[in-house]
Amino acid sequence: MIKYPFSKKAKKHLADINMDIKNVDEDLLKKSAVFLLKTIGQKQDDLEKQWHTYLTLDDKRIADIFVQVYPVSRILVELVDYTPLIQSFAVYYQKQLKYFLKNCTSEDELIDILADVCQEIKQDESKSKIYSINLVDYLKLDLGEEHKLVYSNLESGFLYFDKVELIDLLAIILKKRIIKAIVVDSKELPKMFLDYAEFIRKKVMEGAVDKLQSPFKPKINEFPPCFLELHNKLLSGKKLSHIENYSLAVFLVNIGYGFDELMEIFKHAPNYDFKIASYQIKKLLEKKYSVPNCSTIKTDGLCVKECSVKHPFQLFKPKKNVNSAKKEVVEDEQEQ
């Protein structure tokens, strides 16, 4: 259960101990908040060091904590309603499942998780690739770009996988399942639950803004109203239209944002795809398109405030150069 807190075995354990979400104690909420704010964002190497200790660990007390943290964290993520956090939460369990299954020495353990994650996948000992799924059932999973269909694995209407391919597929299916929204009635939850969700939301939003802010570029709160609106909309996880995405990206490129910074921003999009986003952003950086004037912005329906200027850049105040800005910082520190 330590390794698979989403499994049917874990759910049965929760029922056996009569866990009631409406009566969750604060200690469990704290552990879940730390998990969401600290653990899931750790580097892969650090995570694998932790997971390695769980491969053979059989500690009922720790198992109880892990099994309970999962559903509490899942509800908190849904209450926070912030796309990057949902994605990070799902990716954490995707990576964890891959790690544990790749290091799994028990065939029974793999079969149990296979039944939990995707019952449509069956074993076929007569084939060299012994795991299979009907093509129709596979397409119903709607994995999109997450999992590329390998037609060489297709035979008589079935897709066949070896163990490595199976593990990759199961991890992706689990991630998609976690990302799928669950129904949470906040009115049925204790106030403490909602307070922790709000605390987490503020922390992740603060972290996102701190990560995106670049020194000596215009501060985010100094963006022209039209682009500030688009920026905040994207950062909150809302889907932008094509013209909104394009206009915001062009604006950010023109004020000095680089590839990594732009990828960091646009990964907040609910329809984010790494390959597509990286390709499009590289093209924008190469082409160096100009930011449209206010007339074009109004025509595109992006104007949110009458600023009495002809171009958004006219709203920026003249900036000191980098050296003078650094000098002022040093002077301020000396005065303190």
C-alpha positions in Angstrom: 0.0 0.0 0.0 2.9 2.3 0.6 3.8 2.0 -3.1 0.3 2.1 -4.6 -2.0 4.3 -2.5 -4.5 4.5 -5.4 -5.0 0.7 -5.6 -8.1 -1.3 -4.7 -6.1 -2.8 -1.8 -5.5 0.7 -0.4 -9.2 1.7 -0.8 -10.2 -1.5 1.1 -7.8 -0.5 3.9 -9.4 2.9 4.1 -12.8 1.3 4.4 -11.5 -1.1 7.1 -10.2 1.7 9.2 -13.4 3.7 8.7 -11.7 6.8 7.3 -14.1 9.7 7.1 -13.0 12.7 4.9 -15.5 14.9 6.9 -13.6 14.1 10.1 -10.0 14.3 8.9 -7.6 15.5 11.7 -5.4 18.5 11.2 -2.2 16.5 11.4 -3.2 14.6 8.2 -4.1 17.8 6.5 -0.6 19.2 7.4 1.1 16.1 6.0 -0.9 16.4 2.8 -0.1 20.1 2.4 3.6 19.4 2.9 3.4 16.6 0.3 1.8 19.0 -2.3 4.0 22.0 -1.6 7.3 20.2 -1.1 7.5 16.5 -2.0 5.9 16.4 -5.5 8.2 19.2 -6.7 11.5 17.5 -5.8 14.0 16.4 -8.4 13.7 12.9 -9.8 17.0 11.7 -8.2 15.8 12.8 -4.7 12.5 11.2 -5.2 14.0 7.9 -6.3 16.2 7.8 -3.2 13.0 8.0 -1.1 11.1 5.5 -3.2 14.1 3.1 -3.0 13.5 2.8 0.8 9.9 1.9 0.2 10.7 -1.1 -2.1 11.0 -3.5 0.7 9.6 -1.5 3.6 6.8 -3.1 5.5 5.7 -0.6 8.1 2.0 -0.5 8.9 2.2 3.0 10.5 3.8 4.5 7.4 1.5 2.6 5.1 -1.5 4.1 7.0 -0.1 7.6 6.4 0.6 7.1 2.7 -2.8 5.6 2.0 -4.6 8.4 3.8 -2.5 11.3 2.3 -3.4 10.3 -1.2 -7.2 10.9 -1.1 -6.8 14.0 1.1 -4.2 15.5 -1.2 -6.4 14.6 -4.2 -9.3 16.5 -2.7 -7.1 19.5 -1.8 -5.8 19.6 -5.3 -9.3 19.7 -6.7 -10.3 22.5 -4.2 -7.2 24.6 -5.1 -8.2 24.2 -8.8 -4.9 25.2 -10.2 -3.8 23.3 -13.4 0.0 23.2 -12.8 -0.6 21.7 -9.3 -3.0 19.1 -10.7 -0.4 18.2 -13.4 2.4 18.0 -10.9 0.4 15.8 -8.6 -0.5 13.4 -11.4 3.1 13.4 -12.8 4.4 12.5 -9.4 2.3 9.4 -9.2 3.1 8.6 -12.9 6.8 8.7 -12.2 6.4 6.8 -8.9 4.4 4.0 -10.5 7.0 3.6 -13.3 9.8 3.4 -10.7 8.1 0.8 -8.5 6.9 -1.4 -11.4 10.4 -1.3 -13.1 11.9 -2.5 -9.8 9.2 -5.0 -9.1 10.3 -8.6 -8.8 6.8 -10.1 -8.2 4.7 -10.9 -11.3 1.7 -11.1 -9.0 2.3 -7.5 -7.9 2.4 -6.3 -11.5 -0.8 -8.3 -12.4 -2.6 -6.7 -9.4 -1.7 -3.2 -10.5 -2.6 -4.0 -14.0 -6.1 -5.0 -12.9 -6.3 -1.8 -10.8 -5.2 0.6 -13.6 -6.5 -0.9 -16.8 -8.6 -4.1 -16.7 -8.8 -4.1 -20.5 -5.2 -5.1 -20.8 -4.8 -8.9 -20.7 -2.0 -11.4 -20.6 -1.3 -13.6 -23.6 1.5 -16.1 -22.9 1.4 -17.3 -26.6 3.0 -14.1 -27.8 6.5 -12.7 -27.4 4.9 -9.5 -26.2 2.6 -11.0 -23.7 0.3 -8.1 -22.8 -2.5 -7.0 -25.1 -5.4 -4.7 -25.4 -8.2 -4.5 -28.0 -7.5 -1.5 -30.3 -11.0 -0.1 -29.7 -10.5 -0.2 -25.9 -7.1 1.4 -26.3 -8.6 4.3 -28.3 -11.3 4.8 -25.7 -8.5 5.6 -23.2 -8.0 8.8 -25.2 -4.3 9.2 -24.3 -3.6 11.7 -27.1 0.0 12.8 -27.5 0.9 11.2 -24.2 1.3 7.8 -25.7 2.2 7.2 -29.3 0.5 4.3 -31.0 3.1 1.9 -32.4 1.4 0.2 -35.4 4.1 -2.5 -35.5 2.6 -3.7 -32.2 -0.8 -4.1 -33.9 -2.0 -7.5 -34.9 -5.6 -8.7 -35.7 -7.2 -5.8 -33.9 -5.0 -6.0 -30.8 -2.0 -4.0 -29.6 0.7 -6.0 -27.9 3.3 -4.8 -25.4 6.3 -6.1 -23.6 6.8 -5.4 -19.9 8.7 -2.1 -20.4 6.1 -0.8 -22.9 3.3 -2.0 -20.5 4.7 -0.1 -17.6 5.0 3.2 -19.6 1.4 2.7 -20.7 0.1 2.1 -17.2 1.9 5.1 -15.8 0.3 7.3 -18.5 -3.2 5.9 -17.9 -2.8 6.5 -14.2 -1.7 10.1 -14.8 -4.7 10.8 -17.1 -7.0 9.2 -14.5 -5.7 11.4 -11.7 -5.9 14.6 -13.8 -9.6 13.9 -14.6 -11.7 16.1 -12.3 -13.5 14.6 -9.4 -16.7 15.9 -7.8 -15.9 17.7 -4.6 -18.8 19.4 -2.7 -17.0 22.0 -0.5 -20.2 22.5 1.5 -19.8 18.9 2.8 -16.2 19.5 3.9 -15.0 20.9 7.3 -13.8 24.5 7.3 -10.3 23.4 8.1 -10.1 21.5 4.8 -11.1 24.7 2.9 -8.6 26.8 4.9 -5.7 24.4 4.0 -6.8 24.5 0.3 -6.7 28.3 0.3 -3.3 28.2 2.0 -1.9 25.9 -0.6 -3.4 28.0 -3.4 -1.7 31.1 -2.2 1.6 29.4 -1.8 1.6 27.8 -5.3 0.6 31.1 -6.9 3.3 33.0 -5.0 5.8 30.4 -6.1 4.7 30.7 -9.7 5.0 34.5 -9.7 8.4 34.4 -8.0 9.6 31.8 -10.6 8.4 33.9 -13.5 9.7 37.3 -12.4 12.9 38.3 -14.0 15.1 41.1 -12.7 15.5 44.3 -14.8 12.5 43.3 -17.1 9.2 45.1 -16.6 7.6 43.8 -13.5 4.5 41.7 -14.0 2.3 44.4 -12.4 3.7 46.9 -14.8 2.5 45.0 -17.9 0.0 46.9 -20.1 -3.6 46.0 -19.0 -4.3 43.8 -22.0 -1.2 41.6 -21.6 -1.5 41.6 -17.8 -5.0 40.2 -18.3 -3.8 37.5 -20.6 -0.9 36.6 -18.3 -3.0 36.3 -15.2 -5.6 34.3 -17.1 -3.0 31.8 -18.3 -1.3 31.6 -14.9 -4.6 30.7 -13.3 -4.9 27.7 -15.6 -7.5 29.0 -17.9 -7.4 28.2 -21.6 -6.5 31.0 -24.0 -7.6 31.3 -27.6 -5.0 31.0 -30.4 -4.8 34.8 -30.8 -4.5 35.3 -27.0 -1.6 32.7 -26.8 0.1 34.2 -29.8 -0.2 37.8 -28.6 1.0 37.1 -25.1 4.0 35.1 -26.4 5.0 37.8 -28.8 4.8 40.4 -26.1 6.9 38.4 -23.6 9.5 37.7 -26.3 9.8 41.4 -27.0 10.3 42.4 -23.4 13.2 39.9 -23.1 11.8 36.6 -21.9 13.8 33.6 -23.0 12.8 30.0 -24.0 12.9 28.5 -20.5 10.9 31.4 -19.0 8.3 31.2 -21.7 7.9 27.4 -21.3 7.5 27.9 -17.6 4.6 30.3 -18.2 2.8 28.4 -20.9 2.9 25.1 -19.1 0.1 26.5 -17.0 -2.2 26.1 -20.0 -4.8 23.3 -19.5 -4.1 22.0 -23.0 -0.3 22.3 -22.6 1.8 19.9 -24.7 5.6 20.1 -24.3 6.5 19.3 -27.9 4.0 21.6 -29.5 4.7 24.5 -27.1 8.5 24.2 -27.4 8.3 24.1 -31.2 6.0 27.2 -31.4 8.0 29.2 -28.9 11.3 28.5 -30.7 9.7 29.7 -33.9 8.5 32.9 -32.2 12.0 33.5 -30.8 13.5 33.0 -34.3 11.0 35.2 -36.1 11.0 38.1 -33.5 7.6 39.3 -34.4 6.6 42.9 -33.3 4.1 43.5 -30.6 0.9 44.8 -32.3 -0.3 48.4 -31.8 -3.4 49.2 -29.9 -5.6 49.4 -32.9 -4.8 45.8 -33.8 -5.2 44.7 -30.2 -8.7 46.3 -30.2 -9.6 44.6 -33.5 -8.5 41.2 -32.0 -10.7 41.8 -29.0 -7.9 41.9 -26.5 -8.2 45.5 -25.2 -9.5 45.6 -21.7 -9.0 49.3 -20.8 -8.7 52.6 -22.6 -5.1 53.7 -22.0 -4.9 56.7 -24.4 -1.8 55.5 -26.1 -1.2 54.1 -29.6 1.1 51.2 -28.6 1.3 49.2 -25.4 5.0 49.9 -25.0 4.2 53.6 -24.5 2.9 52.6 -21.0 6.3 51.5 -19.8 8.2 54.0 -17.8 11.8 54.7 -18.8 14.1 52.1 -17.2 17.4 52.7 -15.5 20.2 50.6 -17.0 21.4 47.5 -15.2 24.5 49.1 -13.6 22.6 52.0 -12.1 19.9 49.7 -10.8 22.5 47.4 -9.1 24.1 50.5 -7.6 20.8 51.6 -6.1 20.5 48.1 -4.5 23.9 48.3 -3.0 23.2 51.8 -1.7 20.0 50.6 -0.1 21.8 47.7 1.6 24.4 50.1 3.0 21.8 52.4 4.4 20.1 49.6 6.3 
